[in-house]
Amino acid sequence: MAAEIRRPVGMYKRFKPHLLMVLAQLGYTFLYLITEASFAHGMNPHVYITYRHIVAGLFILPFAYFLERKTRPKLTLILFMEIFVLSLLGVSLTLNMYFASLNYTSPTFLASIVNIIASLTFVMAVVLRLEVVNLTDLRGLAKVLGTLISLAGVMTMTLYKGSTLRNVGHPLIHFKRRTSEQEDWLKGSILTVTSCITWSIWYIMQAYTLKRYPAQLSLTAWMNIVGAAQSAAFTVIVTHKPADWTIGFDIDLWSTLYAGVVVSGLIIYIQLWCMEEKGPVFVTMFNPLSTIIVAVVAYFALDEKLYMGSIIGSVVVIFGLYLLLWGKEADQKMQVIAKGKPDNIYEGDENCLRGGDHNSAMKEEA
């Protein structure tokens, strides 16, 4: 009976990062819906970014102060400068470029292109030796093929539309769609790709910063506070209408609170925790799930067009994601075997981690 109880608990611990990242992508899906409604209502994107991170910083700060009071390392000037750059890459610069590109492209285009972050992060991680790839080994080959297949799926979703699927019913949500100020796909593409590059650098840099500042809540709070200040400075320069800073008790307020508390607060903390457990590539490889969920929800709820190319690309992305995750899981199993049985692995899971080698397990017990 004890072994039966330990097995589900051990499985939960083993797949906890996977579950958290799926929940994070569901959070990003709702963010797309509520943010699109807020922008359609007239919310200034740059003001939204500033307010969002002010809310996130104020929300996380008390938890960071009290829960990590004894474990938080001393904040030196060098470390603060590192957090300043981290905030610039992951908060102010990236998000402002991302939303600025909406003026020249479309949300569907952005949602598709953002998925190259996983491939860019994987390449950077390999170059910086955060990821080990052995092409003569099945695990290493799976990681490379999974990345390439996912990238092919993203390109399919981006470049190939195909036939349009007719909506089977009436949309559940109605709001006026926001239109682009001026279509300029070259300028929009440059802004989008640049934001993806800075996002990828942000993920990689977090892995290094967490080693010197292993306090996820405090790091989340610092990134939001510093990023909000940076974004506010940028917004003051590009926004000359005082009325843009005013928000009422409406969708603008709710979208800001949700984005601040849930996305920039809880989800960023979840990503930092998963990154410390599994690495930056693991975190970014779940990003395509948000695009797929958004496409499905937008099709049924908002009456957006769904193209055959998006469906084909989504299937390819999922297959590539599975391959890469399988390669990483197999690597982790080998690391567990090499280091010996860890304290947090239950006896019911030992055979699973050792690839089901019953004889090896019996020898260790002896």
C-alpha positions, 0 to 999 in steps of 0.5 A: 500500500505504501508503495502504491501511494508513493508511486503517484506522488513520485510521478507528480514530482517528476512531471511537476515542471511539465504540468506547471509549464502547461498551466503557464501556457494556458495563462498566456492564452487568456492573456491574449484574449483579455489584452486584445480586448483592452487594446481594442478598447483604446489602451496604449500598449506601452502604458499597459506594459508599464502598469502591468509590471508595476502591478507585478512588482508590488504583488511579488515584493511582499512574498519575496521579502518575507519568504526569502529573507534568510536565503536571499543573497546580498545584492551587489552593484555588479549583480544589480547591473546584471538584473538591469540588463535582464529586465531590459531584455525580458521586460521593457525592450522586448515587450515594447518592440513586440507590441510596436510590431503589432502596428505593422503586422498582425497578432496571428503573425506575431503568435507564429513567429514568437515560436522561433524563441525555442529554436534560438534558445536551443542553439544559444544553449548549445553554443554556451554549453548549457545543453550537451548534444551528441549526434551519435547518440539517439537522445542528442539526435532527438533533441536536434530533430525535435528543434528542427521539426518544431521550427519547420512547423512554425514556418508552415504556420507562418508562410502557408495559409491553405484553405479556410475552415468555416466556423461551425457556430456563432462567436461567444465573444464580440468586440471590435478588432484593432486595426494596424496603423500602417502595414509594413511587414518588413519593419514589423518582421524586423521588430518581431525577430529582434524581440525574439532574439532578445527574449532568447538571450533573456532566457539564457541569461536567467540561467546564469543569474539564478546561479548567482542569485538563487531567489526566484521570488526576489529576482521576479520582483526586481525584474518587474520593478526595474523593467517598469521603470525602464518602460515608463522612461520609454513611454514618456518619450514616445507617448505625448498624450496625458490621457493615455495614462488614465485607465478606468474601472473597465477592461483596461484595469482588469487586463492590467491586473491580470497581466501583472499578477498572473503573467508577470508575477506568478508565471514568471516565477513558475518559469524561473523555478522550472528553469532552475530545475530543467534549464532554459530550453525546457521552458521555451519549448512549451511556447508553441502550445500557447499559439495552438491554444490561442488559434483554437480558442480564437476560432471558436470564441472570437470567430477568427479565421483558422487556416489549414496551414495552421492546423498542419503546422500545429501538428508538426510543432507538437511532434517536434516538441515531443521529440525534444522533450523525450531527448531531454528526459532521457538525458536526465534519466542518464544523469540520475543514474550517473549520480546515484539515487537522489533523495527525492526519488521514491523507491516505486519510481527508481525502476522507471528512472533506471529505464526499467532495469530490474537487475540493476535495482536488485544489485543496488539494494544488495 
